[in-house]
Amino acid sequence: MITCKNLAKAPGVFKNFTGLSSEAFEELLPAFRRAYETDLDKREAQREKPRQRKRGGGRTGALKCIEDKLVFILFYFRFYPIQMLQGYLFGMGQPQANEWVHRLTPILNQALGYEKKLPARQTKDIETVLAACEGLEFIIDGTERPIRRPKDKEKQRSRYSGKKKRHTVKNNVISDKRTGKIVVLSQTTDGKKHDKKLADEQDIPFPPESTLWQDTGFQGYKPKNVRTIQPKKKPRGGELTAEEKARNTVISSVRIRVEHSIGGAKVFHIVSDIYRNFRQGFEDTVMETACGLHNLRIDHPMSA
């Protein structure tokens, strides 16, 4: 059975199973404990009948300590196994695994919020976060995640991505060019929506004199008082000059950093494998949480 105590004996296995170094895990743990206690208080306040015994009484569950609970949800994000396997590995049945997954995911998200690792989502927060980035250089890109084919015909049309040739959901991300952290994340939307249209709808308040690197999918996207840099498209029936090709190469060598940031979030298979959960809004929460875990990993890089 997987426990934090057993994993701690093998640091290499620990970081492979959780996606975090032991230093990052230890930094996150107090915030996770705080978020878990807050959740317990909220649940107790919603009880219809008063508690008959002290908190923590009764039979000891499979997840005996707060460390095991954090390992449980990190492992789920890292490998995204079916819940029957998740439960088997942690000494419980599938119904209990399902309950813990949906209970601990928002707690993990809240813990990352306490640590200020989550990307900004609201306009006021975005404005503050972007203004605090040194150098004011940002990279924007869209990312898609595969989902199961919806049964509803209308959802089939709206979630079918012509680019990926499959059903997907989509987010735009903005990374800080200097640090590689994901500082802004759009709301999760249908895969059919174009990257530029999603950016126009979000209407991001960039600080004046910012520089924004983007790919040709954002052709025509020019926020106010922002210098945009993007590769030049090959004209129809024509060719780019040698100078234009060289400039495109330079731009791509910078813009690739946002792909690395997205790849850092997609280390957690819950946002790279085919998404299986049907709970409303959960697909947005897990993407936000994966980006927060990526930002935490940036602060605690794993040694070879």
C-alpha positions as CSV (number, residue, x, y, z in Angstrom):
1,M,0.0,0.0,0.0
2,I,1.3,3.5,-0.9
3,T,2.0,5.8,2.1
4,C,4.0,8.9,2.5
5,K,6.3,7.1,5.0
6,N,7.1,4.3,2.5
7,L,7.7,6.7,-0.4
8,A,10.0,8.9,1.7
9,K,12.5,6.0,1.9
10,A,13.2,6.4,-1.8
11,P,13.4,10.1,-2.8
12,G,13.5,9.2,-6.6
13,V,10.3,7.2,-6.3
14,F,8.7,9.9,-4.2
15,K,9.2,12.7,-6.8
16,N,8.1,10.3,-9.6
17,F,4.9,9.3,-7.8
18,T,3.9,12.8,-6.6
19,G,5.5,15.0,-9.3
20,L,7.1,17.1,-6.5
21,S,10.5,17.1,-4.9
22,S,10.5,16.5,-1.1
23,E,11.3,20.2,-0.6
24,A,8.2,21.3,-2.6
25,F,6.1,18.7,-0.8
26,E,7.2,20.1,2.6
27,E,6.4,23.6,1.6
28,L,3.0,22.7,0.4
29,L,2.1,20.5,3.4
30,P,1.3,23.2,6.0
31,A,-1.0,25.0,3.6
32,F,-2.7,21.7,2.7
33,R,-3.2,21.0,6.4
34,R,-4.7,24.5,6.9
35,A,-7.1,24.0,3.9
36,Y,-8.1,20.6,5.2
37,E,-8.9,21.9,8.7
38,T,-10.9,24.7,7.1
39,D,-12.9,22.1,5.1
40,L,-13.5,20.1,8.3
41,D,-14.8,23.2,10.1
42,K,-17.1,24.0,7.1
43,R,-18.5,20.4,7.1
44,E,-19.0,20.5,10.9
45,A,-21.0,23.8,10.6
46,Q,-23.3,22.1,8.0
47,R,-24.1,19.1,10.3
48,E,-27.7,18.8,11.1
49,K,-27.1,17.0,14.4
50,P,-24.4,18.0,17.0
51,R,-21.3,15.9,17.1
52,Q,-21.4,13.0,19.7
53,R,-17.6,12.6,20.0
54,K,-14.5,14.6,19.4
55,R,-13.2,15.1,15.9
56,G,-10.9,12.2,14.9
57,G,-12.8,9.6,16.8
58,G,-14.0,6.3,15.4
59,R,-12.3,3.8,13.1
60,T,-9.0,4.9,11.5
61,G,-9.3,5.2,7.7
62,A,-6.9,4.2,5.0
63,L,-5.4,7.7,4.8
64,K,-4.1,7.9,8.4
65,C,-2.4,11.2,8.3
66,I,-2.4,14.5,6.4
67,E,0.8,13.5,4.6
68,D,-1.0,10.4,3.2
69,K,-3.9,12.5,2.1
70,L,-1.6,14.9,0.2
71,V,0.3,12.0,-1.4
72,F,-3.1,10.4,-2.4
73,I,-4.3,13.4,-4.4
74,L,-0.9,14.2,-5.9
75,F,-0.6,10.6,-7.1
76,Y,-4.0,10.9,-8.7
77,F,-3.1,14.1,-10.5
78,R,0.3,12.7,-11.5
79,F,-1.0,9.4,-13.1
80,Y,-4.8,9.8,-13.4
81,P,-5.5,6.1,-12.8
82,I,-9.0,4.7,-12.8
83,Q,-10.5,5.1,-9.4
84,M,-10.6,1.3,-8.8
85,L,-6.8,1.2,-9.2
86,Q,-6.4,4.3,-7.1
87,G,-8.3,2.8,-4.3
88,Y,-6.5,-0.5,-4.5
89,L,-3.1,1.2,-4.3
90,F,-4.2,3.1,-1.2
91,G,-6.1,0.4,0.6
92,M,-9.7,1.4,-0.1
93,G,-12.6,0.6,-2.4
94,Q,-13.5,2.6,-5.5
95,P,-16.4,4.5,-3.8
96,Q,-14.1,5.7,-1.1
97,A,-11.5,6.7,-3.7
98,N,-14.1,8.6,-5.6
99,E,-15.1,10.4,-2.5
100,W,-11.6,11.3,-1.5
101,V,-10.7,12.5,-5.0
102,H,-13.6,15.0,-5.1
103,R,-13.0,16.1,-1.5
104,L,-9.2,16.6,-1.7
105,T,-9.0,18.3,-5.1
106,P,-10.5,21.6,-4.0
107,I,-8.4,21.4,-0.8
108,L,-5.2,21.0,-2.8
109,N,-6.4,23.9,-5.0
110,Q,-7.0,26.1,-1.9
111,A,-3.6,25.1,-0.5
112,L,-1.9,26.3,-3.7
113,G,-3.9,29.5,-3.4
114,Y,-2.6,30.0,0.2
115,E,0.9,29.7,-1.2
116,K,0.2,32.1,-4.1
117,K,1.0,29.6,-6.8
118,L,-2.2,29.6,-8.7
119,P,-2.5,31.6,-12.0
120,A,-4.7,34.7,-11.9
121,R,-8.2,34.3,-13.3
122,Q,-10.1,37.5,-12.5
123,T,-9.5,40.8,-14.1
124,K,-8.4,42.6,-10.9
125,D,-6.0,39.8,-10.0
126,I,-4.6,39.6,-13.5
127,E,-3.8,43.3,-13.5
128,T,-1.9,43.0,-10.2
129,V,0.0,39.8,-11.1
130,L,1.1,41.0,-14.5
131,A,2.3,44.3,-13.2
132,A,4.4,42.5,-10.6
133,C,6.3,40.5,-13.2
134,E,9.9,41.8,-13.7
135,G,10.6,42.9,-17.3
136,L,6.9,42.9,-18.3
137,E,7.5,40.3,-21.0
138,F,4.9,37.6,-21.5
139,I,4.1,34.7,-23.8
140,I,0.5,33.6,-24.7
141,D,-0.6,30.4,-26.2
142,G,-3.6,28.1,-26.3
143,T,-3.7,24.5,-25.0
144,E,-6.3,21.7,-25.6
145,R,-7.1,18.6,-23.5
146,P,-8.8,15.6,-24.9
147,I,-12.2,14.5,-23.5
148,R,-14.6,11.7,-24.1
149,R,-16.9,12.2,-27.1
150,P,-20.1,13.8,-25.6
151,K,-23.4,12.1,-26.2
152,D,-25.2,15.3,-26.7
153,K,-25.1,16.4,-30.4
154,E,-24.8,20.1,-29.6
155,K,-21.9,19.4,-27.3
156,Q,-20.3,17.2,-29.9
157,R,-20.2,20.1,-32.4
158,S,-19.0,22.8,-29.9
159,R,-16.3,20.6,-28.4
160,Y,-14.9,19.2,-31.6
161,S,-11.5,20.7,-32.4
162,G,-10.8,20.9,-36.1
163,K,-7.1,21.4,-35.2
164,K,-6.8,18.3,-33.1
165,K,-9.4,16.2,-35.0
166,R,-11.0,15.2,-31.7
167,H,-13.2,16.4,-28.9
168,T,-11.4,18.7,-26.5
169,V,-11.6,21.5,-24.0
170,K,-9.4,24.6,-24.2
171,N,-7.6,27.2,-22.2
172,N,-5.3,30.1,-23.0
173,V,-2.3,30.5,-20.8
174,I,0.1,33.4,-20.3
175,S,3.6,32.7,-18.9
176,D,6.2,35.0,-17.6
177,K,9.0,35.0,-20.1
178,R,11.7,35.3,-17.4
179,T,10.5,32.7,-14.9
180,G,8.4,30.3,-17.0
181,K,5.6,30.4,-14.5
182,I,2.0,30.3,-15.7
183,V,0.7,33.7,-14.4
184,V,-2.7,33.8,-16.2
185,L,-5.2,31.1,-17.1
186,S,-8.4,31.7,-19.0
187,Q,-11.6,29.9,-18.2
188,T,-12.0,26.4,-19.7
189,T,-14.0,26.5,-22.8
190,D,-15.0,24.3,-25.8
191,G,-12.3,23.1,-28.1
192,K,-14.0,24.5,-31.1
193,K,-13.3,28.1,-30.0
194,H,-10.4,29.9,-31.6
195,D,-7.4,31.0,-29.5
196,K,-7.8,34.6,-30.6
197,K,-11.5,34.7,-29.9
198,L,-10.9,33.4,-26.4
199,A,-8.2,36.0,-25.8
200,D,-10.6,38.8,-27.1
201,E,-13.3,37.6,-24.8
202,Q,-11.0,37.5,-21.8
203,D,-9.8,41.1,-22.5
204,I,-6.6,40.8,-20.5
205,P,-5.5,44.1,-18.8
206,F,-1.7,44.1,-19.7
207,P,0.4,46.7,-18.1
208,P,1.5,49.6,-20.4
209,E,4.7,49.1,-22.2
210,S,4.5,45.3,-22.0
211,T,5.9,42.9,-24.6
212,L,3.7,40.0,-25.7
213,W,5.1,37.1,-27.7
214,Q,2.5,35.1,-29.6
215,D,2.1,32.6,-32.4
216,T,0.2,33.1,-35.7
217,G,-2.9,31.7,-34.1
218,F,-3.3,35.1,-32.5
219,Q,-3.1,37.0,-35.8
220,G,-4.7,40.4,-35.2
221,Y,-4.6,40.2,-31.4
222,K,-3.1,43.5,-30.3
223,P,-3.9,44.6,-26.7
224,K,-3.8,48.4,-26.1
225,N,-0.3,49.8,-25.2
226,V,1.3,46.4,-25.7
227,R,4.1,45.5,-28.1
228,T,3.2,42.2,-29.8
229,I,5.8,40.0,-31.5
230,Q,4.8,37.1,-33.7
231,P,6.1,35.1,-36.7
232,K,5.2,36.2,-40.1
233,K,3.0,34.0,-42.1
234,K,4.1,32.8,-45.5
235,P,2.1,34.7,-48.1
236,R,-0.3,32.6,-50.2
237,G,1.5,31.5,-53.4
238,G,4.7,33.2,-52.2
239,E,7.8,32.6,-50.0
240,L,9.3,34.3,-47.0
241,T,12.7,36.0,-47.5
242,A,15.8,34.7,-45.7
243,E,15.6,37.6,-43.3
244,E,12.0,36.8,-42.5
245,K,12.7,33.2,-41.9
246,A,15.6,34.1,-39.6
247,R,13.4,36.4,-37.6
248,N,10.7,33.7,-37.3
249,T,13.3,31.3,-36.0
250,V,14.4,33.8,-33.3
251,I,10.8,34.4,-32.3
252,S,10.1,30.7,-32.1
253,S,13.1,30.1,-29.9
254,V,11.6,32.5,-27.4
255,R,8.0,31.5,-27.8
256,I,8.8,27.8,-27.2
257,R,9.2,28.7,-23.5
258,V,5.4,28.8,-23.1
259,E,5.3,25.3,-24.5
260,H,7.7,24.2,-21.8
261,S,5.4,25.8,-19.2
262,I,2.4,24.0,-20.6
263,G,4.4,20.8,-20.6
264,G,5.3,21.4,-17.0
265,A,1.6,21.5,-16.1
266,K,0.8,18.4,-18.2
267,V,3.4,16.4,-16.3
268,F,0.2,15.7,-14.3
269,H,-1.7,13.3,-16.5
270,I,-5.1,14.5,-15.3
271,V,-4.7,17.4,-17.8
272,S,-3.0,15.5,-20.6
273,D,-4.8,12.1,-20.7
274,I,-8.4,11.8,-21.9
275,Y,-10.5,13.5,-19.3
276,R,-13.1,11.1,-17.8
277,N,-14.9,13.1,-15.0
278,F,-18.4,14.4,-15.6
279,R,-18.7,16.6,-12.5
280,Q,-19.6,20.2,-13.5
281,G,-16.7,22.6,-13.4
282,F,-14.2,19.9,-12.3
283,E,-12.2,20.2,-15.6
284,D,-11.5,23.8,-14.9
285,T,-10.4,23.2,-11.3
286,V,-7.9,20.5,-12.2
287,M,-6.3,22.6,-14.9
288,E,-5.9,25.5,-12.5
289,T,-4.5,23.2,-9.9
290,A,-2.0,21.6,-12.3
291,C,-0.8,25.1,-13.3
292,G,-0.3,25.9,-9.6
293,L,1.7,22.7,-9.1
294,H,3.9,23.6,-12.1
295,N,4.6,27.0,-10.5
296,L,5.5,25.3,-7.3
297,R,7.8,23.0,-9.2
298,I,9.5,26.0,-10.7
299,D,10.4,27.3,-7.2
300,H,11.7,23.8,-6.2
301,P,13.4,22.3,-9.3
302,M,14.2,18.6,-9.1
303,S,17.8,17.7,-9.1
304,A,19.0,15.0,-11.6
